[in-house]
């Protein structure tokens, strides 16, 4: 019996189809082509489903009125914006123009999509018509509403963003933070209710995972407000689409803009901040243009070398009185000197640093350096908090910092990368939450975690490098000296015996040849 061939997933099929665009468009553009079309198909499927429901309820006279779609969180599509119209014209020479027109009209008819969709994008690319038609056929086979329990479009979106980041290599793909890192941050800071902010939101992955956390804990996503900012215009549009396909309302600012030079949320106070800002960003104009920025009040002027501490202080300035931030930075920020030292010391003295978690190498598609999750908390006092059905009794951690080293944790992913499994994320988050709480068992574990007092950190000159605090076992020192020497003795005996035998064999060969050697 022939071996049954494994059926390709929707995501793999789409990736193969996108690869057919090779030669017509640069690989870096795949994401905008495919995700724009995926959005169009999904919006159309939702529209057609709601249209049928209106007809079934005897409300046929309302089927061309946008308000009757928007009130149900469905985007209204005019006839030329519907997927059926696009497919009918898929092989026409002007199909790119028709797609652009469809996207333009959808954005015009739906306020929530303002600034979200590609503008004249397909016409400008000049795609090969036959290859574009083939991609449209593949997407046409996807029933985006087939499984209500599965976020099919969301899954495709996540898959493609990760694949694009992987394909684009170092220096690119920074719009995507690996999913297991985002999951870990969400499980640690637990964004359950209130305002969530991401100052470098990329494609919006932090927001999506926050909503998933709320749903997993039976919360209400309507009790969360989302604010973000993104510098790159194409990525800003990706983020808006990413939120839109999941029915998430978010304020990403009026436009794509630099968080430092053009803060879109000046007066915001957030309950949760999740971020993966650019690592070691240079040329961020702090020296001349941002010297008196109110975000640095109470601290020295941000460092001149790179923006790492500028990002930290931006987030500190945005935290509410009980706010918690979880973000990723390059390891260099843990121990830098100069202005960085002064700011880091003040952050520690002000009891803002709650946890420092060093991650394994090879987790990011765009860099193989080891990076760190920082957890900052404006309220490290004792208090009670409810998350779903669970009540947390937090103890005071004002003069403590938890250090965690996860470099030996993780599972292989995509051959040469590392990610955390669901169980590992749960275990890591539990360690952190146990440390936070009253009357819950927590203990320091060598090579994994250590709770350091303020005095210990002060003695280390306010360094936040976890290896300076976490105990590491020197396994060589655990071997008794006598036992080790006896082992070496046996090895040398064998080596000397072998050497003597070789010497005798050599002398014998020379003697047999008539050239006896006398020593």
MOTAPE-V462364 format. One record per helix or strand of 3 or more residues. SS is the DSSP state (~ for helix, > for strand). FROM is the first residue (numbers start at 0). TO is the last residue. If there is no record, write none. Layout:
ss = <SS,SS>
from = <FROM,FROM>
to = <TO,TO>
//
This chain:
ss = <~,~,~,~,~,~,~,~,~,~,~,~,>,~,~,>,~,>,~,~,~,>,~,~,>,>,>,>,>,>,>,~,>,~,~,~,~>
from = <9,26,59,66,78,82,94,110,120,128,151,178,193,204,220,223,232,269,285,293,307,318,330,337,352,370,382,389,399,410,416,421,448,453,465,474,480>
to = <18,55,61,69,80,87,108,112,124,139,167,188,197,215,222,227,243,274,288,295,317,329,333,348,357,376,386,393,404,412,418,435,452,458,467,477,511>
//
